[in-house]
Amino acid sequence: LENESTSVLQAGQKVEPLKSLATTPSGVKPQPFDELMTRAEELLKQEKYLEAADAYQVALTSEPNNALAILGRGNAELAAGMYESAAWDLQFVFTRKPELISVRYMLGDYLPAKRQAYLLDDLKKLATVKDTGNMASFLYCYLCYDLGRQNDMRDELQRWDNRPWKDAWQQVLSRAWIKADAK
């Protein structure tokens, strides 16, 4: 993924936020998969994060390769504080479908401000620890990008770049998110 061209990562392109991972065209009867995705989003809004992750997992049993279901599960795991699982799911999706990196998923519509603040604070602290730093920086930047906190995201990407234990995701996210916003 770190070798993907910037165009694949959509840098410099204006990508509209995705308000829902559940997509059923109007006038069409929702399929069971779509109903599960809608149910998972409802659970996120109700702050039932583990149940939402489970609902996304059930959706994945019917469409195992559905990137949006994996992404949804990652978002639910992030909200629940299951950071390692969340980072794994998000990195898995972004590796398989790099074009999804630049999409904002409107997490602010699903997570109350108090939960957002807690996650940002917790991840920022974890980012300074060698054993958890890469995962926490990745998730912190992901959350900042999604919530439109560009300055916080840029600051963390810079701090991450200066750490001796940084991984390739720092460069990938910088190329996808910093370059995209600079244009």
Solvent accessible surface area in square Angstrom, and as a share of the most:
residue,aa,sasa,rsa
1,L,42,0.21
2,E,81,0.37
3,N,141,0.72
4,E,60,0.27
5,S,60,0.39
6,T,49,0.29
7,S,75,0.48
8,V,58,0.33
9,L,0,0.00
10,Q,34,0.15
11,A,13,0.10
12,G,29,0.28
13,Q,94,0.42
14,K,176,0.74
15,V,34,0.19
16,E,123,0.55
17,P,54,0.34
18,L,51,0.25
19,K,142,0.60
20,S,36,0.23
21,L,15,0.07
22,A,17,0.13
23,T,82,0.48
24,T,49,0.29
25,P,94,0.59
26,S,114,0.73
27,G,88,0.85
28,V,83,0.47
29,K,159,0.67
30,P,55,0.34
31,Q,107,0.48
32,P,94,0.59
33,F,22,0.09
34,D,23,0.12
35,E,91,0.41
36,L,48,0.24
37,M,0,0.00
38,T,60,0.35
39,R,108,0.39
40,A,0,0.00
41,E,16,0.07
42,E,76,0.34
43,L,7,0.04
44,L,5,0.03
45,K,120,0.51
46,Q,90,0.40
47,E,96,0.43
48,K,88,0.37
49,Y,22,0.08
50,L,108,0.54
51,E,89,0.40
52,A,0,0.00
53,A,10,0.07
54,D,91,0.47
55,A,11,0.08
56,Y,1,0.00
57,Q,79,0.35
58,V,75,0.43
59,A,0,0.00
60,L,13,0.06
61,T,101,0.59
62,S,67,0.43
63,E,71,0.32
64,P,89,0.56
65,N,104,0.54
66,N,34,0.17
67,A,13,0.10
68,L,43,0.21
69,A,0,0.00
70,I,9,0.05
71,L,0,0.00
72,G,0,0.00
73,R,44,0.16
74,G,0,0.00
75,N,5,0.03
76,A,0,0.00
77,E,13,0.06
78,L,0,0.00
79,A,0,0.00
80,A,28,0.22
81,G,30,0.29
82,M,77,0.34
83,Y,21,0.08
84,E,131,0.59
85,S,44,0.28
86,A,0,0.00
87,A,6,0.04
88,W,152,0.53
89,D,4,0.02
90,L,0,0.00
91,Q,39,0.18
92,F,65,0.27
93,V,3,0.02
94,F,1,0.00
95,T,72,0.42
96,R,124,0.45
97,K,83,0.35
98,P,14,0.09
99,E,69,0.31
100,L,27,0.14
101,I,1,0.01
102,S,3,0.02
103,V,18,0.10
104,R,50,0.18
105,Y,6,0.02
106,M,45,0.20
107,L,4,0.02
108,G,36,0.35
109,D,83,0.43
110,Y,17,0.07
111,L,4,0.02
112,P,48,0.30
113,A,80,0.62
114,K,174,0.74
115,R,57,0.21
116,Q,31,0.14
117,A,60,0.46
118,Y,115,0.44
119,L,0,0.00
120,L,10,0.05
121,D,73,0.38
122,D,34,0.18
123,L,0,0.00
124,K,90,0.38
125,K,128,0.54
126,L,48,0.24
127,A,0,0.00
128,T,87,0.50
129,V,74,0.42
130,K,139,0.59
131,D,134,0.70
132,T,36,0.21
133,G,0,0.00
134,N,34,0.18
135,M,30,0.14
136,A,0,0.00
137,S,0,0.00
138,F,0,0.00
139,L,0,0.00
140,Y,7,0.03
141,C,0,0.00
142,Y,3,0.01
143,L,0,0.00
144,C,0,0.00
145,Y,8,0.03
146,D,10,0.05
147,L,38,0.19
148,G,45,0.44
149,R,105,0.38
150,Q,34,0.15
151,N,112,0.57
152,D,41,0.21
153,M,0,0.00
154,R,84,0.31
155,D,75,0.39
156,E,1,0.00
157,L,4,0.02
158,Q,103,0.46
159,R,84,0.31
160,W,0,0.00
161,D,51,0.27
162,N,105,0.54
163,R,25,0.09
164,P,129,0.81
165,W,56,0.20
166,K,81,0.34
167,D,52,0.27
168,A,43,0.34
169,W,35,0.12
170,Q,11,0.05
171,Q,103,0.46
172,V,1,0.01
173,L,0,0.00
174,S,25,0.16
175,R,45,0.17
176,A,0,0.00
177,W,1,0.00
178,I,45,0.23
179,K,97,0.41
180,A,15,0.11
181,D,52,0.27
182,A,79,0.61
183,K,181,0.77
